[in-house]
Amino acid sequence: MAVPSSGELSLTSIFAELNENDYYVNPDGYSPSLKKLSTGGSPPGEAINTNNDADDRPDGSAPHSMSEFYGYDHDASGGGGGS
């Protein structure tokens, strides 16, 4: 499931979306880094999926913000890709 488009966000749930393709999985024992999540550095080898519209994915530039993940879907296919 994708990151919600509004409401409160959770850093560990953003990590779960990138790692498990499911925002609602609760990974145990991991302290994610917003910078690494926003730039595709965490989890290892999980680049930001550019099949999301540009407004629905982090821009990779500081300052990083969890709100950049609103609507992000790590397993999205086709479409999106805008700059």
TIGU-148017 format. One record per residue: residue number from 1; residue in three letters; y, x, z of N, C-alpha, C in turn. Coordinates in steps of 0.05 Angstrom, whole numbers, plus 5000, padded with zeros to 4 digits. Example, Ala and Ser with C-alpha at 12.3 -4.5 7.8 and 13.67 -1.06 7.14 Angstrom:
BEGIN
1  ALA  4886  5264  5156  4910  5246  5156  4934  5264  5156
2  SER  4955  5257  5142  4979  5273  5143  5001  5258  5157
//
This chain:
BEGIN
1  MET  4976  5017  5000  5000  5000  5000  5025  5018  5000
2  ALA  5045  5009  4987  5070  5024  4984  5086  5022  5010
3  VAL  5106  5040  5011  5126  5040  5033  5142  5014  5030
4  PRO  5147  5000  5052  5163  4975  5050  5191  4981  5037
5  SER  5202  4960  5025  5228  4963  5012  5251  4960  5031
6  SER  5246  4951  5056  5267  4948  5076  5254  4949  5103
7  GLY  5271  4950  5123  5261  4950  5151  5258  4978  5162
8  GLU  5247  4980  5186  5243  5006  5199  5221  5022  5186
9  LEU  5225  5048  5183  5205  5065  5171  5194  5084  5192
10  SER  5170  5094  5187  5157  5113  5205  5150  5138  5190
11  LEU  5157  5161  5201  5152  5186  5188  5122  5191  5185
12  THR  5106  5184  5205  5077  5187  5202  5065  5168  5182
13  SER  5078  5145  5178  5068  5126  5158  5076  5135  5129
14  ILE  5099  5148  5127  5106  5160  5101  5086  5182  5094
15  PHE  5079  5198  5114  5058  5218  5110  5032  5205  5101
16  ALA  5025  5182  5113  5000  5168  5106  5001  5158  5077
17  GLU  5024  5149  5068  5027  5140  5040  5021  5163  5021
18  LEU  5032  5187  5027  5028  5210  5010  4999  5221  5012
19  ASN  4988  5220  5036  4961  5231  5041  4939  5212  5035
20  GLU  4942  5187  5041  4920  5167  5039  4926  5145  5019
21  ASN  4950  5145  5007  4959  5123  4989  4960  5097  5003
22  ASP  4965  5097  5029  4966  5073  5045  4986  5077  5068
23  TYR  5009  5065  5066  5030  5067  5086  5021  5059  5114
24  TYR  5001  5041  5115  4993  5029  5140  4970  5043  5154
25  VAL  4961  5066  5143  4941  5082  5156  4955  5098  5177
26  ASN  4944  5101  5200  4958  5117  5221  4943  5143  5226
27  PRO  4952  5165  5213  4939  5191  5216  4941  5201  5245
28  ASP  4920  5212  5255  4919  5222  5282  4926  5252  5283
29  GLY  4941  5259  5303  4945  5287  5309  4962  5303  5289
30  TYR  4977  5291  5272  4993  5306  5253  5022  5300  5257
31  SER  5039  5320  5257  5068  5317  5260  5080  5325  5233
32  PRO  5085  5306  5216  5096  5312  5190  5125  5321  5191
33  SER  5133  5336  5170  5160  5345  5167  5174  5329  5145
34  LEU  5197  5317  5151  5211  5301  5131  5218  5318  5107
35  LYS  5227  5343  5112  5234  5360  5089  5210  5365  5071
36  LYS  5187  5371  5083  5163  5376  5067  5154  5350  5052
37  LEU  5155  5327  5066  5147  5302  5052  5166  5296  5029
38  SER  5192  5302  5032  5212  5296  5012  5211  5314  4988
39  THR  5199  5337  4991  5199  5357  4970  5171  5362  4959
40  GLY  5151  5346  4968  5124  5349  4959  5108  5372  4971
41  GLY  5118  5382  4994  5105  5404  5007  5085  5396  5029
42  SER  5084  5371  5036  5066  5362  5057  5058  5333  5051
43  PRO  5034  5326  5049  5011  5344  5052  5008  5363  5029
44  PRO  4995  5386  5033  4993  5406  5012  4983  5395  4985
45  GLY  4996  5402  4964  4988  5394  4938  4994  5366  4930
46  GLU  5010  5352  4946  5016  5324  4940  5045  5322  4931
47  ALA  5050  5326  4906  5077  5324  4895  5086  5295  4895
48  ILE  5112  5291  4896  5123  5264  4895  5115  5251  4868
49  ASN  5105  5227  4869  5097  5212  4845  5121  5202  4830
50  THR  5126  5214  4807  5150  5207  4791  5145  5182  4774
51  ASN  5122  5168  4778  5118  5142  4765  5134  5120  4779
52  ASN  5145  5127  4803  5163  5108  4817  5190  5110  4804
53  ASP  5205  5088  4804  5233  5089  4796  5248  5109  4813
54  ALA  5268  5121  4802  5283  5142  4816  5295  5131  4842
55  ASP  5301  5105  4843  5312  5093  4868  5290  5089  4889
56  ASP  5265  5091  4881  5242  5087  4899  5227  5112  4907
57  ARG  5240  5135  4905  5228  5160  4912  5249  5179  4922
58  PRO  5241  5198  4939  5261  5218  4949  5271  5236  4927
59  ASP  5296  5244  4929  5308  5261  4909  5302  5291  4913
60  GLY  5291  5298  4936  5283  5326  4941  5306  5343  4950
61  SER  5330  5332  4952  5353  5348  4960  5362  5342  4988
62  ALA  5371  5362  5003  5381  5358  5030  5409  5344  5028
63  PRO  5416  5328  5047  5400  5321  5070  5378  5301  5063
64  HIS  5355  5304  5075  5332  5287  5071  5335  5263  5089
65  SER  5325  5240  5079  5327  5215  5095  5302  5198  5090
66  MET  5292  5186  5111  5268  5169  5108  5275  5145  5089
67  SER  5300  5137  5089  5308  5114  5072  5303  5120  5042
68  GLU  5301  5145  5034  5296  5152  5006  5268  5143  4998
69  PHE  5250  5137  5018  5223  5129  5012  5220  5098  5009
70  TYR  5241  5083  5014  5239  5054  5011  5227  5047  4983
71  GLY  5205  5032  4983  5193  5023  4958  5174  5044  4945
72  TYR  5172  5068  4957  5155  5089  4945  5126  5081  4946
73  ASP  5111  5086  4924  5083  5081  4922  5069  5105  4911
74  HIS  5055  5120  4928  5044  5146  4920  5023  5143  4898
75  ASP  5010  5120  4896  4990  5118  4875  4999  5100  4852
76  ALA  5026  5097  4849  5037  5082  4827  5030  5095  4800
77  SER  5025  5078  4780  5019  5089  4754  5038  5077  4733
78  GLY  5042  5092  4711  5059  5082  4689  5087  5076  4698
79  GLY  5103  5065  4680  5131  5056  4687  5147  5077  4702
80  GLY  5167  5068  4716  5184  5086  4732  5193  5110  4716
81  GLY  5192  5133  4730  5198  5158  4717  5227  5164  4710
82  GLY  5244  5144  4716  5272  5149  4710  5284  5171  4727
83  SER  5307  5181  4719  5319  5203  4734  5340  5193  4753
//
